[in-house]
Amino acid sequence: EIFLKEMPLTASNFIDLVETGYYNGFHFHRVIPNFMAQFGCPFSKDPRSPRAGTGGPKDGTSFKVTGGEYDGKTITRKNGGNIPDEFVSKISNSPGTLSMANTGNPNSGGSQFFLNVVNNDFLDFFNPKTPSKHPVFGKITEGFDIVKAITETKTMNDTPVKPVQMVSITIQR
C-alpha cells in the first residue's frame, strides 16, 4: 500500500519510478537481519557493482505530484536524482513499512528505499532522540515473510552473497 494521501510527493515519486519500469531488474544491495532490506539503486542492476547503493534517477527527470502542497506540480529530480524532503505525516518506521533512504543530508532521497522488518523508530524524522530522517511512504500488505527472508540471506558486507533480484514492480490501483 502506498500512502499517496499522507505522503504525496514521496509516493508520487515512487509511483512514477515504478510505472516507468525504473526498478525492473535491480537487486537488493543492502540487507541486514532484524533491521531492513534496501533497494532502488540503478547501479544494483549489476549485483557486484561497487557503486551499488550510491545512485539515483537521472538529474532532470521529473514527475507530477498528486495531493498535498505540491498537488499538480511537476517536480524535477536534481543533485543526483533527488527530490525535496517530505516530513509531513508522522508514520513510524514499524515492521513492514517502506521508507525513503537518504544520505543523511537534506533533500538527498531519490529512488532508494528500504523495507523495515522490525520496529526502527530511531529512523523516524519526528523522533527527537535521533538525527535520522527517513519518512515512511507505504507498507507491505502481503508477502512480509518474503522480505524478512531476504534480510536473512547470507551476506558479505551487508550485500547478499547470492543476488536477490526484483524482476519488476507493479502498482495496483
Secondary structure by P-SEA (a helix, b strand, c coil): cccccccaaaaaaaaaaaaaccccccccccccccccccccccccccccccccccccccccbbbbbcccccccbbbbbccccccccccccccccccbbbbbbccccccccccbbbbbcccccccccccccccbbbbbccccccaaaaaaaaaaccccccccccccccccccccc
